[in-house]
Amino acid sequence: MVSTGIPLDTAAIISTALEGILYGFSVLMFMGTMWVSIYHKPSTNHPLALAAILLLILSTAHLVIDIIRLEDGFVKYRDTFPGGPVAFFQDISQPTFVTKNLIYALQTMIGDGVVIYRCYAVWQSLWVIILPSILWCGSSVAALIAPYYASQATGGNIYTNQTAQWITVLFVLTLSTNLISSGLLVYRIWMTERRVSANRATNGTMMPIVHVLIDAAIIYSAALFTILICFVCANNAQFIMLDMIMPIISIAFCMVLIRLTPRKITPSYFPTFSMEINERERRDSQQYPMKPLQVHVSQWIHNDGME
């Protein structure tokens, strides 16, 4: 299959520039996430804070490797690599290309794993996350196998190599995992909101949480779907989107944490909305038990001195 779209050397420049811009936003989002986590220390979820740190580290490493690839393609091997910069960026067996794809694999595994964790935190049921977990395992395998086949490539571009099959499987499974997990998460919150809205004593609502989760899912899913379409069509624009999705994953992740944490919904960041109204009443009754009321009546007699 012949690649279409912009030349690979041009795509490398554009993708690295756009990735750098989005990386700057992801750093700001990460700083906001850490500030919120420290300021609201009692409600900090340490595994999720660790996930945010790992996502930023992986995004940083990916950007550094892209910068190294630019230096190698346009400066170091400009006159010595057969075919020039275009052939250099087309060679998927380059160690830098394999490494950056391994980093993407880890970033995807963490991002999808967090989405599944959110789904479990809301449903509190392992049965619900069986399908997303299976899809996550499949995408993880594909994400690790694809760089291996890329490293073993002896020629041709990414669209004609066996790597293309595993990359296609990776994008399909990752997109499915994100859509299913996010759909289950939003559905659970929405159904719980409908169930408790009629009995709520205050004006609070969980719909802003739904909007935040939907926004994060749309950002991530739209980027994945664009990459999948470009890859299937053998369009080199997929290289641009693939580099951009690294900071996008971190941005979407931190966006949810920043928007939800200040609300202090529950001590674990992601609330368990499956709690019923009667359970809340039972908990309140245990916290404030009814006690017998003792009434003391005092009688006051006025004596005016008359018999």
C-alpha positions in Angstrom: 0.0 0.0 0.0 1.4 3.4 -1.0 1.3 6.1 1.6 -0.6 9.3 0.9 -0.8 12.8 2.4 2.1 15.0 3.4 5.7 13.8 3.1 7.1 12.1 6.1 9.8 14.7 6.8 7.2 17.4 6.8 4.9 15.3 9.0 7.8 14.8 11.5 8.3 18.6 11.9 4.6 19.3 12.2 3.9 16.5 14.6 6.8 17.4 16.9 5.7 21.1 16.9 2.1 20.3 17.8 3.1 17.7 20.3 5.3 20.3 22.0 2.4 22.7 22.2 0.1 20.1 23.7 2.8 19.0 26.0 3.0 22.5 27.5 -0.7 22.3 28.2 -0.3 18.9 29.8 2.4 20.2 32.1 0.1 23.0 33.2 -2.7 20.5 33.8 -0.3 18.3 35.7 0.7 21.2 37.9 -2.9 21.9 38.6 -3.5 18.2 39.4 -0.7 18.1 41.9 -1.8 21.4 43.5 -5.3 20.0 43.9 -4.0 16.7 45.3 -1.8 18.5 47.9 -4.4 21.1 48.8 -7.1 18.4 49.2 -4.7 15.9 50.8 -7.3 14.0 52.8 -9.1 13.1 49.5 -6.0 12.2 47.5 -6.1 8.9 45.7 -2.4 7.9 45.6 -2.7 5.4 42.7 -4.3 8.0 40.5 -1.7 10.6 41.5 1.0 8.1 40.6 -0.7 7.5 37.3 -0.7 11.2 36.5 3.1 11.3 37.3 3.8 8.3 35.0 1.7 9.8 32.2 3.7 13.0 32.3 7.0 11.1 32.5 6.1 9.0 29.4 4.9 12.1 27.5 8.2 13.8 28.3 10.2 10.9 27.1 8.2 10.6 23.9 8.7 14.3 23.1 12.5 14.0 23.8 12.8 11.1 21.4 10.9 12.9 18.7 13.3 15.8 19.0 16.2 13.4 18.8 14.6 11.9 15.6 14.4 15.3 14.1 18.1 15.9 14.8 19.0 12.5 13.4 16.9 12.8 10.3 17.7 16.4 9.3 21.2 16.8 10.7 23.1 13.7 11.7 22.1 11.3 8.9 20.9 13.9 6.4 23.7 13.2 3.8 24.6 9.6 4.8 21.2 7.8 5.1 20.1 6.3 1.8 17.2 8.2 0.5 17.6 11.2 2.7 15.3 12.4 5.5 12.1 11.0 3.9 13.6 7.5 3.9 14.9 7.9 7.4 11.5 8.7 8.8 9.9 5.9 6.7 12.3 3.3 8.2 10.3 1.8 11.1 13.2 -0.3 12.2 15.0 2.7 13.6 15.6 2.3 17.4 14.1 5.7 18.1 10.9 4.7 16.2 10.6 1.4 18.1 11.3 3.2 21.4 8.7 5.9 20.9 6.1 3.2 20.0 6.9 1.3 23.2 6.4 4.5 25.2 3.0 5.0 23.4 2.1 1.4 24.3 2.8 2.1 28.0 0.9 5.4 27.9 -2.1 3.6 26.3 -2.1 0.8 28.8 -2.1 3.3 31.7 -4.7 5.5 30.2 -7.1 2.7 29.4 -6.4 1.1 32.8 -7.5 4.2 34.6 -10.7 4.4 32.6 -11.5 0.8 33.6 -10.6 1.6 37.2 -13.1 4.5 37.2 -15.8 2.2 35.8 -15.1 -0.3 38.6 -15.1 2.4 41.3 -18.6 3.5 40.3 -20.2 0.1 39.7 -18.3 -1.8 42.5 -18.6 -5.0 40.4 -16.0 -7.1 38.7 -18.6 -8.5 36.3 -19.1 -5.1 34.7 -15.4 -4.6 33.8 -14.8 -8.1 32.5 -15.3 -7.1 28.8 -13.3 -3.9 29.1 -10.5 -5.8 30.9 -10.4 -8.4 28.1 -10.2 -5.7 25.5 -7.5 -4.0 27.6 -5.4 -7.2 27.7 -5.8 -7.6 24.0 -4.7 -4.0 23.2 -1.8 -4.3 25.6 -0.6 -7.4 23.8 -1.0 -5.7 20.4 0.8 -2.6 21.7 3.8 -4.6 22.7 3.9 -6.9 19.7 3.7 -4.1 17.1 7.0 -2.5 18.1 8.7 -5.9 18.0 7.6 -6.5 14.4 8.7 -2.9 13.6 12.2 -3.6 15.0 12.4 -6.8 12.8 11.4 -5.0 9.6 13.9 -5.1 6.8 12.3 -2.6 4.4 9.2 -0.9 3.2 6.9 1.4 5.2 4.6 0.8 8.1 1.6 0.2 5.9 3.1 -2.7 4.0 4.8 -4.4 7.0 3.2 -7.0 9.3 3.3 -4.3 11.9 0.3 -2.7 10.3 -2.0 -5.6 11.3 -1.1 -5.3 15.0 -1.3 -1.5 14.9 -4.8 -1.7 13.4 -5.8 -4.2 16.1 -4.3 -1.9 18.8 -6.3 1.1 17.7 -9.6 -0.8 17.4 -9.3 -2.5 20.8 -8.1 0.7 22.5 -11.0 2.7 21.0 -13.5 0.0 22.0 -12.1 -0.2 25.6 -12.5 3.5 26.0 -16.0 3.8 24.6 -17.3 0.8 26.5 -15.8 1.8 29.8 -16.8 5.4 29.5 -20.3 4.5 28.4 -20.8 2.2 31.3 -19.4 4.8 33.7 -21.7 7.6 32.4 -24.7 5.3 32.3 -24.3 4.3 35.9 -24.0 7.9 37.1 -26.9 9.0 35.0 -29.2 6.2 36.2 -28.2 6.9 39.8 -28.9 10.6 39.3 -32.4 9.9 38.0 -33.0 7.5 41.0 -32.0 9.9 43.7 -33.1 13.3 42.2 -36.6 12.9 43.4 -35.5 12.3 47.0 -32.7 14.8 47.1 -33.1 17.4 49.8 -30.6 19.8 48.3 -30.0 21.3 44.9 -26.9 19.3 44.2 -26.6 17.2 41.1 -24.1 14.7 39.6 -24.6 15.9 36.0 -21.5 18.1 36.0 -19.5 14.9 36.7 -21.2 13.3 33.7 -20.2 16.2 31.5 -16.6 16.1 32.6 -16.3 12.3 31.9 -18.1 12.7 28.5 -15.7 15.5 27.5 -12.6 13.5 28.4 -13.9 10.4 26.6 -14.8 12.5 23.5 -11.3 14.1 23.3 -9.6 10.7 23.6 -11.9 8.8 21.4 -11.9 11.4 18.6 -8.1 11.4 18.5 -8.1 7.6 18.4 -10.7 7.4 15.7 -8.8 9.9 13.6 -5.7 7.9 13.9 -7.5 4.7 12.9 -9.1 6.3 9.8 -5.8 7.8 8.7 -3.9 4.6 9.2 -6.4 2.5 7.3 -6.3 5.0 4.5 -2.4 4.9 4.6 -2.4 8.6 5.2 0.7 10.1 6.8 -1.4 12.4 8.9 -1.7 9.5 11.3 1.9 10.2 12.4 0.9 13.7 13.4 -2.1 12.5 15.4 -0.1 9.6 16.9 2.4 12.1 18.4 -0.3 14.4 19.5 -2.2 11.8 21.4 0.5 11.3 23.9 -0.1 14.6 25.7 -3.8 14.4 24.9 -4.0 11.3 27.1 -2.4 13.2 30.0 -4.6 16.2 29.4 -7.8 14.2 29.5 -6.7 12.3 32.6 -5.8 15.5 34.5 -8.9 17.3 33.4 -11.1 14.8 35.2 -9.0 14.9 38.4 -9.0 18.7 38.5 -12.7 19.1 37.8 -13.8 16.5 40.3 -11.4 16.8 43.2 -12.3 20.3 44.5 -15.9 19.0 44.9 -14.8 16.6 47.6 -17.5 14.2 46.6 -15.9 11.2 48.4 -12.5 10.5 49.9 -11.5 8.4 46.9 -11.8 10.9 44.1 -14.2 8.8 42.1 -17.4 8.3 44.0 -19.4 5.2 44.3 -22.7 6.4 43.1 -24.4 3.0 43.4 -25.4 3.8 47.1 -29.1 3.7 47.6 -31.1 6.3 49.5 -32.0 3.8 52.2 -28.4 3.1 52.7 -27.7 6.7 53.3 -30.5 6.9 55.8 -29.2 3.9 57.6 -25.7 5.4 57.8 -27.1 8.7 59.1 -29.2 6.9 61.7 -26.1 5.1 62.9 -24.1 8.3 63.1 -26.9 10.2 64.9 -28.8 7.6 66.9 -32.1 8.5 68.5 -32.0 8.6 72.3 -34.8 8.8 74.9 -35.8 12.3 75.7 -35.9 13.1 79.4 -38.3 15.9 80.5 -37.9 17.5 83.9 -40.9 19.5 85.2 -40.4 21.9 88.0 -43.4 23.2 90.0 -43.2 26.7 91.3 -45.7 27.7 94.1 -46.4 31.4 94.8 -47.3 32.1 98.4 -48.7 35.6 99.1 -49.0 35.1 102.9 -52.8 34.5 102.9 -54.2 31.4 104.6 
